[in-house]
Amino acid sequence: MGKKIDNGQEEQPIPLLTPYKMGPFQLSHRVVLAPLTRQRSYGNVPQPHAALYYSQRTTEGGFLITEATGVSDTAQGYPDTPGIWTKEQVEAWKPIVDAVHAKGGIIFCQLWHVGRVSNYGAQPHGQAPISSTDKEITPHLPTSTTGYDIKFSPPRRLRKEEIPDIVNNFRLAALNAIEAGFDGVEIHGAHGYLIEQFLKDKANDRTDEYGGSIENRCRFALEIVEALSNAIGPHRVGIRLSPFTDFMDCADSNPKALGLYMAEALNKYGILYLHMVEPRIRVNENSKRHDDSLLPMRKAFKGTFLAAGGYLREDGNEAIAENRADLIVYGRWFLSNPDLPKRFELNAPLTKYDRATFYISDPVIGYTDYPFLETTTA
Ligand SMILES: Cc1cc2nc3c(=O)[nH]c(=O)nc-3n(C[C@H](O)[C@H](O)[C@H](O)COP(=O)(O)O)c2cc1C
């Protein structure tokens, strides 16, 4: 029901700003903060400035997903990304989670292992990064496409008997996240990192039961889903997938079948949500353009469906109104507009994001200094 406005007509509610019940969580609107790596967690330890950053983006009943957070000492690839495998890291997350909860927000921690998107320098004892494969990422990739200044070292293919240890790293990290006060976790199964290195056939060249068929390539991801569901409850577990992207040399010959297989397989575990990245996202000029849609996966998955990638106010509203997603996830525009839900409510102008400061280590600039509406319209 809409509010009455002056001329006596019903004002239509703004779809993005309608409430939604996601499992046990009562959300007051559908504008979600995307996981956004900011590289300001010095020495892999979350810092006090992150409490301000996340609380700025918190609304009562709003849903936030943290930046990708390493599950173990082999999970890192970029400098100053946070982890959640040590006691110190868990303690450091607590005030950040508390700051979000103090404003009535709901926050999940995105759990991450980069796999081969790493180098000797980022690994314990200078060892090789681990992966599904020993194939290297195309060397020219980092600076030309992402702006990330990292070098990739040749990975080491995980032996089959090592895989349960990695699943266990995710499980322990999820337990740590709950210990830190998070409401749940999102498994980072997207964008070319370790889980995708198993999921996609361009990267996964294994011949054991973790490679080959779709079922085999999805086994590692689903083992993590199962382990986390058992450890912290399926209502606290979400997963992010990007079958259509080709980030970090991870592409699949049949992304639609892969996405659909995962959407259907996830139903068995009854997890809270499936978060998918739109096919329209292109990471560089040579990436394939996909005219596919997420609709088959949206229809197949029985839990909450989150869609991300290139959304603004109008198409976000349309996606909700047409029931193509339950929640819309905003990255760059939420980064530069801490009060994004308010701006959508008022249809106010947005502050443009500054790419140059996405990944710098300054604790304020390009991080907590984006203006709120009151200060821009005064
Ligand atoms: C600065 C930056 C950091 C990002 N870090 C992550 C991350 O840690 N985990 C992740 O899954 N996606 C990450 N992404 C992708 C975003 O979550 C999002 O899917 C992407 O920006 C597209 O959405 P948008 O068009 O609303 O920005 C990042 C994107 C940007 C711009």
The ligand as an SDF file (V2000), in Angstrom:
LIG
                    3D

 31 33  0  0  0  0  0  0  0  0999 V2000
   36.6750   -1.5930   -5.2270 C   0  0  0  0  0  0  0  0  0  0  0  0
   36.0000   -2.9120   -5.4920 C   0  0  0  0  0  0  0  0  0  0  0  0
   36.2770   -3.9900   -4.6860 C   0  0  0  0  0  0  0  0  0  0  0  0
   35.6080   -5.1990   -4.8700 C   0  0  0  0  0  0  0  0  0  0  0  0
   35.8440   -6.2300   -4.0100 N   0  0  0  0  0  0  0  0  0  0  0  0
   35.0950   -7.3500   -4.0710 C   0  0  0  0  0  0  0  0  0  0  0  0
   35.2090   -8.3600   -3.0720 C   0  0  0  0  0  0  0  0  0  0  0  0
   35.9730   -8.2350   -2.1030 O   0  0  0  0  0  0  0  0  0  0  0  0
   34.4280   -9.4620   -3.2130 N   0  0  0  0  0  0  0  0  0  0  0  0
   33.5610   -9.6130   -4.2590 C   0  0  0  0  0  0  0  0  0  0  0  0
   32.8740  -10.6360   -4.3260 O   0  0  0  0  0  0  0  0  0  0  0  0
   33.4230   -8.6720   -5.1930 N   0  0  0  0  0  0  0  0  0  0  0  0
   34.1490   -7.5390   -5.1100 C   0  0  0  0  0  0  0  0  0  0  0  0
   33.9490   -6.5350   -6.0280 N   0  0  0  0  0  0  0  0  0  0  0  0
   32.8210   -6.6290   -6.9740 C   0  0  0  0  0  0  0  0  0  0  0  0
   31.5940   -5.9270   -6.3740 C   0  0  0  0  0  0  0  0  0  0  0  0
   31.1020   -6.6300   -5.2470 O   0  0  0  0  0  0  0  0  0  0  0  0
   30.4410   -5.8000   -7.3960 C   0  0  0  0  0  0  0  0  0  0  0  0
   29.9780   -7.0620   -7.7730 O   0  0  0  0  0  0  0  0  0  0  0  0
   30.8770   -5.0270   -8.6220 C   0  0  0  0  0  0  0  0  0  0  0  0
   31.4400   -3.7820   -8.2380 O   0  0  0  0  0  0  0  0  0  0  0  0
   29.7210   -4.7590   -9.5720 C   0  0  0  0  0  0  0  0  0  0  0  0
   28.6950   -4.0730   -8.9090 O   0  0  0  0  0  0  0  0  0  0  0  0
   28.4900   -2.4680   -9.0970 P   0  0  0  0  0  0  0  0  0  0  0  0
   28.2380   -2.2490  -10.5580 O   0  0  0  0  0  0  0  0  0  0  0  0
   27.2840   -2.1600   -8.2460 O   0  0  0  0  0  0  0  0  0  0  0  0
   29.7280   -1.7930   -8.6250 O   0  0  0  0  0  0  0  0  0  0  0  0
   34.6520   -5.3290   -5.9000 C   0  0  0  0  0  0  0  0  0  0  0  0
   34.4110   -4.2500   -6.7450 C   0  0  0  0  0  0  0  0  0  0  0  0
   35.0500   -3.0360   -6.5530 C   0  0  0  0  0  0  0  0  0  0  0  0
   34.7160   -1.8750   -7.4440 C   0  0  0  0  0  0  0  0  0  0  0  0
  1  2  1  0
  2  3  1  0
  2 30  2  0
  3  4  2  0
  4  5  1  0
  4 28  1  0
  5  6  2  0
  6  7  1  0
  6 13  1  0
  7  8  2  0
  7  9  1  0
  9 10  1  0
 10 11  2  0
 10 12  1  0
 12 13  2  0
 13 14  1  0
 14 15  1  0
 14 28  1  0
 15 16  1  0
 16 17  1  0
 16 18  1  0
 18 19  1  0
 18 20  1  0
 20 21  1  0
 20 22  1  0
 22 23  1  0
 23 24  1  0
 24 25  2  0
 24 26  1  0
 24 27  1  0
 28 29  2  0
 29 30  1  0
 30 31  1  0
M  END
$$$$
